């Protein structure tokens, strides 16, 4: 989770970016996407909610605690695919898009992915190019009534900090966007190991 810090003496909003980790936060993602893709861009329901939501990671951006933007990430063997990125209309003048994509790209890098990939609507190509994305090829393809191009960028993965099978097990138990902060299971470790199912296991073994 990341807060984009603002001066407390100003009227600037507090912007928070985090993983959607509850059913309510997932519903917020779906609500935002329905408002933008279905409401504004007239995308049919079955094209927007395409069957990939429960195999993906979802990101949420809040402005003063209000759901303002969302994004979906799907994981492939050698790259992470950023998709379904939207900002609610009333927040589009806040300059949130680039920080949101930057956070998502950094999240993929910290998970160990060395490449981010996306499908960009034609009107957004200059923005992604300024962020370091480059077209994969010259192909233009169409779906849900818009023209797209495939873009990718390299991510600098730090082998010293990326998760591996030799990473401390308790770190790997932490929420994925807070691997640098102790998690609830580390608190549970203070209780020790009472092995409450030991008797059941012994009965099964006999």
C-alpha positions as CSV (number, residue, x, y, z in Angstrom):
1,X,0.0,0.0,0.0
2,X,1.3,3.5,-0.8
3,X,0.1,6.9,0.2
4,X,1.1,9.7,-2.2
5,X,2.0,12.2,0.5
6,X,0.6,15.7,0.4
7,X,1.1,18.8,2.6
8,X,-1.3,18.6,5.5
9,X,-1.7,22.3,5.5
10,X,-3.0,22.4,1.9
11,X,-6.3,21.4,0.4
12,X,-4.6,18.8,-1.8
13,X,-6.3,15.3,-1.5
14,X,-4.7,12.3,0.1
15,X,-4.1,9.6,-2.6
16,X,-3.7,6.0,-1.6
17,X,-2.8,3.0,-3.8
18,X,-3.2,-0.6,-2.7
19,X,-4.1,-4.1,-3.7
20,X,-7.8,-4.9,-3.6
21,X,-7.7,-7.5,-0.8
22,X,-11.3,-7.7,0.3
23,X,-14.6,-8.5,-1.4
24,X,-15.7,-4.9,-0.9
25,X,-12.6,-3.6,-2.6
26,X,-13.1,-6.0,-5.5
27,X,-16.7,-4.7,-5.9
28,X,-15.3,-1.2,-6.0
29,X,-13.0,-2.2,-8.9
30,X,-16.0,-3.7,-10.8
31,X,-18.1,-0.6,-10.1
32,X,-15.5,1.7,-11.5
33,X,-15.0,-0.4,-14.6
34,X,-18.7,-0.6,-15.2
35,X,-19.0,3.2,-14.9
36,X,-16.2,3.9,-17.3
37,X,-16.1,1.0,-19.8
38,X,-19.8,0.2,-19.9
39,X,-21.2,3.7,-19.1
40,X,-18.9,5.9,-21.0
41,X,-17.3,3.7,-23.7
42,X,-20.5,1.5,-24.2
43,X,-18.6,-1.7,-23.9
44,X,-20.9,-4.7,-23.6
45,X,-21.0,-6.4,-20.2
46,X,-19.7,-9.8,-21.4
47,X,-16.7,-8.1,-23.1
48,X,-15.8,-6.1,-20.1
49,X,-16.2,-8.9,-17.5
50,X,-14.4,-11.4,-19.6
51,X,-13.8,-14.3,-17.1
52,X,-10.3,-13.3,-16.1
53,X,-11.1,-11.4,-13.0
54,X,-10.7,-14.2,-10.5
55,X,-7.2,-15.2,-11.9
56,X,-5.8,-11.7,-11.7
57,X,-4.6,-9.1,-9.2
58,X,-6.6,-5.9,-8.8
59,X,-5.3,-2.5,-7.8
60,X,-7.3,0.3,-6.3
61,X,-6.6,4.1,-6.0
62,X,-8.4,6.2,-3.5
63,X,-8.8,10.0,-3.3
64,X,-9.5,11.0,0.2
65,X,-10.8,7.5,0.8
66,X,-13.2,7.5,-2.2
67,X,-12.7,4.8,-4.9
68,X,-11.2,6.8,-7.9
69,X,-9.3,4.4,-10.1
70,X,-8.6,0.7,-10.6
71,X,-6.4,-1.6,-12.7
72,X,-6.0,-5.3,-13.3
73,X,-2.8,-7.3,-13.6
74,X,-2.5,-10.8,-15.0
75,X,0.6,-12.8,-14.6
76,X,2.3,-14.8,-17.4
77,X,5.5,-16.8,-17.3
78,X,7.9,-14.0,-18.4
79,X,5.9,-10.8,-18.2
80,X,3.1,-9.1,-16.3
81,X,0.1,-7.7,-18.3
82,X,-1.4,-4.4,-17.1
83,X,-5.0,-4.0,-18.2
84,X,-8.4,-2.5,-17.4
85,X,-6.9,0.7,-16.1
86,X,-9.5,3.4,-15.5
87,X,-9.9,6.7,-13.6
88,X,-13.4,7.9,-12.7
89,X,-14.3,11.0,-14.7
90,X,-14.4,13.5,-11.9
91,X,-10.8,12.6,-10.9
92,X,-9.1,12.8,-14.3
93,X,-7.8,16.3,-13.8
94,X,-5.8,15.2,-10.7
95,X,-2.8,13.8,-12.6
96,X,-3.3,10.3,-11.3
97,X,-2.7,8.1,-14.3
98,X,1.1,8.2,-14.5
99,X,1.6,7.7,-10.7
100,X,-0.9,4.8,-10.8
101,X,0.8,3.0,-13.8
102,X,4.2,3.7,-12.2
103,X,3.0,2.0,-8.9
104,X,1.7,-1.0,-10.8
105,X,4.9,-1.3,-12.8
106,X,7.0,-1.1,-9.6
107,X,4.8,-3.7,-8.0
108,X,5.5,-6.1,-10.9
109,X,9.2,-5.4,-10.6
110,X,9.2,-6.1,-6.8
111,X,7.5,-9.5,-7.5
112,X,10.4,-10.4,-9.8
113,X,9.0,-9.7,-13.2
114,X,11.4,-8.1,-15.7
115,X,8.9,-7.0,-18.3
116,X,5.5,-5.2,-18.2
117,X,3.2,-5.5,-21.2
118,X,-0.1,-3.8,-22.0
119,X,-2.6,-3.1,-24.8
120,X,-3.0,0.7,-25.2
121,X,-5.8,2.5,-26.9
122,X,-4.4,4.6,-29.8
123,X,-5.1,7.9,-28.0
124,X,-2.9,6.9,-25.1
125,X,0.2,5.9,-27.1
126,X,2.1,9.1,-26.5
127,X,1.6,8.9,-22.7
128,X,3.0,5.3,-22.5
129,X,5.9,6.2,-24.8
130,X,6.8,9.0,-22.4
131,X,6.8,6.5,-19.6
132,X,9.3,4.2,-21.3
133,X,7.0,1.8,-23.0
134,X,7.7,0.9,-26.6
135,X,5.6,-0.7,-29.2
136,X,6.1,-4.5,-29.6
137,X,5.4,-4.3,-33.3
138,X,3.5,-2.2,-35.8
139,X,0.3,-4.2,-35.6
140,X,-2.9,-2.4,-34.8
141,X,-5.7,-4.6,-33.5
142,X,-9.3,-3.9,-32.5
143,X,-11.6,-5.1,-29.8
144,X,-14.6,-3.7,-28.0
145,X,-14.8,-1.0,-30.7
146,X,-11.4,0.6,-30.1
147,X,-8.0,0.4,-31.8
148,X,-5.1,-0.9,-29.7
149,X,-1.3,-1.4,-30.0
150,X,0.8,-3.7,-27.9
151,X,3.5,-2.0,-25.7
152,X,6.1,-3.3,-23.3
153,X,8.9,-2.0,-21.1
154,X,11.8,-3.6,-19.3
155,X,11.8,-3.6,-15.4
156,X,15.0,-3.5,-13.4
157,X,14.7,-6.4,-11.0
158,X,16.9,-6.4,-8.0
159,X,17.9,-10.0,-7.3
160,X,18.7,-9.1,-3.7
161,X,15.2,-8.1,-2.9
162,X,13.0,-10.1,-5.2
163,X,11.1,-13.0,-3.6
164,X,12.6,-16.5,-4.0
165,X,12.2,-19.9,-2.5
166,X,14.9,-19.0,0.0
167,X,13.2,-15.8,1.2
168,X,12.2,-15.8,4.8
169,X,9.0,-17.8,4.9
170,X,7.3,-15.2,7.2
171,X,8.0,-12.5,4.6
172,X,6.3,-14.6,1.9
173,X,3.2,-14.8,4.2
174,X,2.8,-11.0,4.2
175,X,0.3,-9.1,2.1
176,X,1.9,-8.8,-1.4
177,X,1.9,-5.0,-1.4
178,X,3.4,-4.8,2.1
179,X,6.2,-7.3,2.0
180,X,8.4,-4.9,3.9
181,X,6.0,-4.7,6.9
182,X,5.3,-7.5,9.5
183,X,2.1,-9.3,8.9
184,X,-0.6,-10.9,11.0
185,X,0.9,-14.3,10.8
186,X,4.1,-13.0,12.4
187,X,2.0,-11.8,15.3
188,X,0.6,-15.3,15.6
189,X,4.1,-16.8,15.9
190,X,4.3,-15.3,19.4
191,X,1.8,-18.0,20.5
192,X,4.2,-20.7,19.6
193,X,3.3,-24.1,18.1
194,X,0.6,-25.8,20.1
195,X,-0.2,-28.2,17.2
196,X,-3.9,-28.3,18.0
197,X,-4.5,-31.1,15.5
198,X,-1.8,-33.4,16.8
199,X,-4.3,-35.8,18.5
200,X,-6.4,-36.0,15.3
201,X,-3.3,-36.8,13.2
202,X,-2.2,-39.5,15.6
203,X,-5.7,-41.1,15.5
204,X,-5.6,-41.1,11.8
205,X,-2.1,-42.7,11.7
206,X,-3.4,-45.6,13.9
